């Protein structure tokens, strides 16, 4: 389920899939509004109501996850606020799938959002300052994504509506997770998030391949969150040192969501909404349309705050991996 607009005026690679949001005077209210719309859209597409959802795992980039708490308060769903920075979608899917598997809920909502201008104010400089952006910098995505996890497959689509998570008897399922570890290589540059997060992505991907006894070729695609062009190069180098070459199957959500040639986004896109939007608007539809049978979704996060940045602390990274596969629903369902 996808909502994305503004920032780059809906002119990215999937502009035709984007749903514009209602403009709001206060910048800090926008990511919460986006998240609420994405959540309601996910609930509606599954033929559910808010009262059917047992748990909500959500997070964002603003202080104290205020976009998630204020944005989804009206839904009246039991709420766990998360902060995994740009890895939040992977964190929420991991926790949600464990709760489903443990029998703690029939339907669990996972959501996240980000907004360009409010994130710039939070972690870098106000836009009015007019500072130059180095080529290693990424562009925070204005967008939100939401998914509903459940034991039962999504409802069978009829001829009048398009269910983006089921194609006849084909839907997407989570079959495994690898929880990220905090990895700190001592980077302190908030304009080079790819370098801060690449070591964490390397650690999580390597552990996933080792734990599941798989080779990179066992995945049709490995999607990282928002390493960008700089972070991708570092990731390849680090994984090569561990004996893995993922270059033939790797894609990065931050490099996919924008067109750097026409949109001047430098290293690529970033933000919680980056990986969430690409997952909802590109990856999941690709799975049910039989483009991929098994993918590894690895959103990445740089865990800094205004306080840690201003005090000159290093920026640790984290990456949560979620294995998503194509599943054929029995004919009777």
C-alpha positions as CSV (number, residue, x, y, z in Angstrom):
1,X,0.0,0.0,0.0
2,X,1.6,3.3,-1.1
3,X,1.3,7.0,-0.6
4,X,4.0,9.3,-2.0
5,X,4.1,12.8,-3.5
6,X,5.6,16.2,-3.0
7,X,9.5,16.3,-2.6
8,X,10.1,15.6,-6.3
9,X,6.5,16.3,-7.5
10,X,5.6,12.6,-8.2
11,X,8.0,12.4,-11.1
12,X,10.0,9.4,-10.0
13,X,10.1,6.0,-11.7
14,X,6.6,5.1,-10.5
15,X,4.8,8.4,-10.8
16,X,1.8,6.6,-12.2
17,X,1.4,4.6,-8.9
18,X,1.6,7.5,-6.6
19,X,-1.3,9.0,-4.7
20,X,-1.1,12.7,-3.9
21,X,-1.7,13.7,-0.3
22,X,-3.7,16.7,1.0
23,X,-1.4,19.7,1.7
24,X,-1.0,20.7,5.4
25,X,0.3,24.0,6.6
26,X,2.7,22.5,9.3
27,X,5.5,20.4,7.8
28,X,5.8,18.1,10.8
29,X,2.1,17.1,10.4
30,X,2.6,15.8,6.9
31,X,4.4,12.4,7.6
32,X,1.7,11.6,10.2
33,X,-1.0,12.4,7.7
34,X,0.7,10.3,5.1
35,X,1.0,7.4,7.4
36,X,-2.6,7.5,8.4
37,X,-3.8,7.6,4.8
38,X,-1.5,4.6,4.0
39,X,-2.8,2.7,7.0
40,X,-6.5,3.3,6.1
41,X,-5.8,2.4,2.4
42,X,-4.2,-0.9,3.5
43,X,-7.1,-1.7,5.8
44,X,-9.7,-0.8,3.1
45,X,-8.0,-2.9,0.4
46,X,-8.1,-6.0,2.7
47,X,-11.8,-5.5,3.4
48,X,-11.2,-4.8,7.1
49,X,-11.9,-2.1,9.6
50,X,-9.6,-0.6,12.3
51,X,-11.3,-2.7,14.9
52,X,-10.1,-5.9,13.1
53,X,-6.5,-5.0,13.6
54,X,-4.9,-6.3,16.9
55,X,-1.6,-4.4,16.8
56,X,0.0,-1.5,15.0
57,X,3.8,-1.3,14.6
58,X,4.8,2.1,13.2
59,X,7.6,4.6,13.3
60,X,9.1,7.6,11.5
61,X,12.0,10.1,11.6
62,X,10.6,12.8,13.8
63,X,11.5,13.2,17.5
64,X,9.8,10.6,19.8
65,X,8.1,9.1,16.7
66,X,5.6,11.9,16.9
67,X,4.4,11.5,13.3
68,X,3.3,7.9,14.0
69,X,1.7,8.6,17.4
70,X,-0.2,11.7,16.3
71,X,-0.9,10.5,12.8
72,X,-2.5,7.1,13.8
73,X,-4.1,8.1,17.1
74,X,-7.5,8.3,15.6
75,X,-7.3,4.7,14.4
76,X,-7.6,3.5,18.0
77,X,-5.4,0.5,17.3
78,X,-3.1,-0.9,20.1
79,X,0.2,0.8,19.2
80,X,3.9,0.1,19.4
81,X,6.1,3.0,18.4
82,X,9.3,2.1,16.7
83,X,12.5,3.9,15.8
84,X,14.8,2.1,13.4
85,X,15.3,5.2,11.2
86,X,15.1,4.2,7.6
87,X,15.0,0.5,8.5
88,X,11.7,0.9,10.3
89,X,9.7,-1.0,7.7
90,X,11.9,-4.0,8.1
91,X,11.7,-3.7,11.9
92,X,7.9,-3.5,11.9
93,X,7.5,-6.4,9.4
94,X,9.9,-8.5,11.5
95,X,8.1,-7.8,14.8
96,X,4.7,-8.2,13.2
97,X,5.5,-11.5,11.6
98,X,6.8,-12.9,14.9
99,X,3.6,-11.8,16.6
100,X,1.5,-13.5,13.9
101,X,3.5,-16.7,14.1
102,X,3.2,-16.6,17.9
103,X,-0.6,-16.3,17.7
104,X,-0.7,-12.8,19.3
105,X,-3.0,-11.4,16.6
106,X,-4.9,-12.3,13.5
107,X,-4.2,-9.0,11.7
108,X,-1.2,-6.7,12.4
109,X,-0.6,-3.4,10.7
110,X,3.0,-2.3,9.9
111,X,3.5,1.3,8.7
112,X,6.1,4.0,8.4
113,X,6.5,7.4,6.7
114,X,9.0,10.2,6.1
115,X,8.9,13.8,4.7
116,X,11.7,15.7,3.0
117,X,11.5,19.1,4.6
118,X,10.8,18.0,8.2
119,X,13.7,15.4,8.0
120,X,16.1,18.0,6.8
121,X,15.2,20.3,9.7
122,X,15.5,17.4,12.1
123,X,18.9,16.0,11.1
124,X,20.7,18.5,8.8
125,X,19.9,22.1,8.1
126,X,16.7,24.1,7.6
127,X,16.0,24.5,3.9
128,X,16.0,28.3,4.2
129,X,19.7,28.1,5.1
130,X,20.5,27.2,1.5
131,X,23.5,25.0,2.1
132,X,25.1,23.0,-0.6
133,X,24.5,19.2,-0.7
134,X,27.5,17.0,-1.4
135,X,27.2,14.3,-4.0
136,X,27.2,11.7,-1.3
137,X,23.9,13.1,0.1
138,X,20.5,11.5,-0.4
139,X,17.1,13.0,-0.8
140,X,14.6,12.1,1.9
141,X,11.5,10.6,0.3
142,X,8.1,12.1,1.1
143,X,6.0,9.0,1.3
144,X,4.5,6.3,3.4
145,X,3.8,2.6,3.2
146,X,1.6,0.2,5.1
147,X,1.1,-3.5,5.1
148,X,-1.3,-5.8,6.9
149,X,0.1,-9.2,8.0
150,X,-2.2,-12.1,8.7
151,X,-2.5,-15.9,8.8
152,X,-5.0,-15.9,6.0
153,X,-4.2,-14.8,2.4
154,X,-5.6,-11.5,1.0
155,X,-9.1,-11.7,-0.3
156,X,-9.6,-13.0,-3.8
157,X,-9.8,-10.0,-6.3
158,X,-13.0,-9.5,-8.3
159,X,-13.4,-8.1,-11.7
160,X,-14.1,-4.6,-10.4
161,X,-11.2,-4.0,-8.0
162,X,-7.4,-4.6,-8.3
163,X,-5.9,-6.3,-5.2
164,X,-2.2,-5.4,-5.5
165,X,-1.3,-8.3,-3.1
166,X,-3.0,-11.2,-4.8
167,X,-3.1,-12.3,-8.4
168,X,-5.6,-15.1,-8.7
169,X,-4.0,-17.7,-6.5
170,X,-0.6,-15.9,-6.0
171,X,0.2,-13.8,-3.0
172,X,3.3,-12.8,-1.0
173,X,4.4,-14.4,2.3
174,X,7.1,-13.7,4.8
175,X,9.1,-16.9,5.3
176,X,12.1,-15.7,7.4
177,X,13.8,-12.7,9.1
178,X,17.3,-11.8,10.1
179,X,17.3,-9.1,12.9
180,X,19.9,-6.4,12.5
181,X,22.8,-5.6,14.8
182,X,24.1,-2.2,15.6
183,X,27.3,-1.7,13.5
184,X,29.4,1.4,14.1
185,X,32.4,2.1,11.8
186,X,32.9,5.5,13.3
187,X,31.4,7.6,10.5
188,X,30.2,11.0,11.6
189,X,29.0,12.5,8.3
190,X,25.2,13.0,8.2
191,X,25.5,13.8,4.5
192,X,26.9,10.3,3.7
193,X,24.3,8.0,5.2
194,X,25.2,5.3,2.7
195,X,28.7,4.9,4.2
196,X,27.2,4.8,7.7
197,X,24.6,2.1,6.9
198,X,26.6,-0.1,4.4
199,X,28.5,-2.0,7.2
200,X,25.2,-2.9,8.9
201,X,23.7,-4.1,5.6
202,X,26.8,-6.2,4.9
203,X,26.5,-7.8,8.4
204,X,22.8,-8.6,8.1
205,X,23.0,-10.0,4.5
206,X,26.0,-12.1,5.3
207,X,24.4,-13.6,8.4
208,X,21.1,-14.2,6.5
209,X,23.0,-16.2,3.8
210,X,24.9,-18.1,6.5
211,X,21.9,-18.8,8.7
212,X,19.7,-20.0,5.9
213,X,22.5,-21.8,4.1
214,X,21.9,-19.9,0.9
215,X,23.9,-18.3,-1.9
216,X,23.1,-14.9,-3.3
217,X,21.8,-16.6,-6.4
218,X,19.1,-18.3,-4.2
219,X,17.4,-14.9,-4.2
220,X,15.9,-13.4,-7.3
221,X,16.8,-10.0,-5.9
222,X,18.3,-8.5,-2.7
223,X,16.8,-5.0,-2.0
224,X,18.6,-2.8,0.4
225,X,16.8,0.3,1.8
226,X,18.6,3.5,0.9
227,X,22.4,3.0,0.6
228,X,22.5,5.0,-2.6
229,X,25.3,4.9,-5.1
230,X,28.0,5.5,-2.5
231,X,26.7,3.0,0.0
232,X,26.2,0.3,-2.7
233,X,29.9,0.4,-3.7
234,X,30.9,0.1,0.0
235,X,28.5,-2.8,0.5
236,X,29.9,-4.7,-2.5
237,X,33.5,-4.3,-1.2
238,X,32.6,-5.4,2.3
239,X,30.7,-8.5,1.2
240,X,33.5,-9.4,-1.2
241,X,35.8,-9.6,1.9
242,X,33.3,-12.0,3.4
243,X,33.2,-14.1,0.2
244,X,29.9,-13.0,-1.2
245,X,29.2,-11.4,-4.5
246,X,25.6,-10.0,-4.7
247,X,26.2,-7.5,-7.5
248,X,24.1,-9.5,-10.0
249,X,21.0,-9.6,-7.8
250,X,21.3,-6.4,-5.8
251,X,19.0,-3.4,-6.1
252,X,18.7,-0.4,-3.8
253,X,15.4,1.3,-3.1
254,X,17.1,4.7,-2.8
255,X,18.5,4.2,-6.3
256,X,15.3,2.9,-7.7
257,X,12.8,5.5,-6.5
258,X,14.3,8.6,-8.2
259,X,15.8,9.2,-11.6
260,X,19.2,10.9,-10.7
261,X,19.7,12.1,-14.3
262,X,16.6,14.2,-14.3
263,X,15.8,14.8,-10.6
264,X,19.3,15.7,-9.2
265,X,18.9,13.5,-6.1
266,X,22.7,12.9,-5.9
267,X,23.3,9.5,-4.3
268,X,19.6,8.5,-4.3
269,X,16.6,8.5,-2.0
270,X,16.4,7.9,1.7
271,X,14.0,8.1,4.6
272,X,11.6,5.6,6.2
273,X,9.2,6.1,3.3
274,X,11.8,5.2,0.7
275,X,12.0,1.4,1.4
276,X,8.3,1.3,2.4
277,X,7.2,2.9,-0.8
278,X,9.3,0.8,-3.0
279,X,8.2,-2.3,-1.2
280,X,4.5,-1.4,-1.6
281,X,4.7,0.1,-5.1
282,X,7.2,-2.2,-6.8
283,X,8.5,-5.2,-4.9
284,X,5.3,-6.8,-3.6
285,X,3.4,-6.3,-6.9
286,X,6.4,-7.8,-8.7
287,X,6.2,-10.9,-6.5
288,X,2.5,-11.5,-7.2
289,X,3.0,-10.8,-10.9
290,X,5.6,-13.6,-10.9
291,X,8.6,-11.4,-11.6
292,X,10.4,-12.8,-8.5
293,X,9.8,-16.0,-6.5
294,X,12.0,-15.1,-3.5
295,X,13.5,-11.8,-2.5
296,X,15.5,-10.4,0.5
297,X,14.2,-7.0,1.7
298,X,16.9,-5.3,3.8
299,X,15.9,-1.7,4.8
300,X,18.8,0.1,6.3
301,X,18.9,2.8,9.0
302,X,21.4,5.4,10.4
303,X,20.7,5.8,14.1
304,X,21.5,9.4,14.8
305,X,19.6,12.1,16.7
306,X,19.9,15.9,16.9
307,X,21.7,15.5,20.2
308,X,24.2,12.8,19.1
309,X,24.9,14.7,15.8
310,X,25.5,18.0,17.6
311,X,27.8,16.3,20.1
312,X,29.9,14.8,17.3
313,X,29.1,11.2,18.1
314,X,29.5,8.6,15.4
315,X,26.5,7.3,13.5
316,X,25.8,3.6,14.0
317,X,23.8,1.7,11.3
318,X,21.3,-1.1,11.4
319,X,19.6,-3.3,8.8
320,X,16.7,-5.7,9.2
321,X,16.3,-8.5,6.6
322,X,12.9,-9.9,5.7
323,X,12.6,-12.9,3.3
324,X,9.5,-12.6,1.1
325,X,8.4,-15.3,-1.2
326,X,5.7,-16.1,-3.8
327,X,3.0,-18.3,-2.4
328,X,0.2,-20.2,-4.3
329,X,-3.0,-20.2,-2.4
330,X,-5.0,-23.4,-2.4
331,X,-8.0,-23.3,-4.8
332,X,-10.6,-23.5,-2.1
333,X,-9.3,-20.2,-0.5
